[in-house]
Amino acid sequence: MVAVLLGYRTDQGHVYQFMGTGIAAKLDVLGAPPSYVVIEDGAAHAVGRAAVGRDGAFVARLAPGTYRLRLPGDSRTIMIEVPNGECIDMVLDFRLPMIVLKVPAEGWPMPGLA
């Protein structure tokens, strides 16, 4: 468990932060990260895509609201609430087969179910 938490601590350094509203995150996946993340509104309508870098990091400038994120070819989704005036920073762990863990990118990494 300590190795996992230290790994998330290292991942937090790969999250790019920006001013404004949206999502800044790093994906943990088995193998190479996908080239993009699909972004949908709360009703599962596609809003767009966010390009994912080789290190698994991505940013998406979004208006405040509720969004679903999913990886291409993966049925799991993550609901993210983008508040007014803030950028949500996190690590998303897709390495587990059934669930996705969300780790805040600030402070000590405490994984939570997404």
PEGIRA-V913362 format. One record per helix or strand. SS is the DSSP state (alpha for helix, beta for strand). FROM is the first residue (numbers start at 1). LEN is the number of residues. If there is no record, write none. Layout:
ss->SS from->FROM len->LEN
ss->SS from->FROM len->LEN
This chain:
ss->alpha from->2 len->11
ss->beta from->22 len->7
ss->beta from->36 len->6
ss->beta from->46 len->6
ss->beta from->57 len->5
ss->beta from->65 len->7
ss->beta from->78 len->5
ss->beta from->87 len->7
ss->beta from->101 len->4
ss->beta from->112 len->2
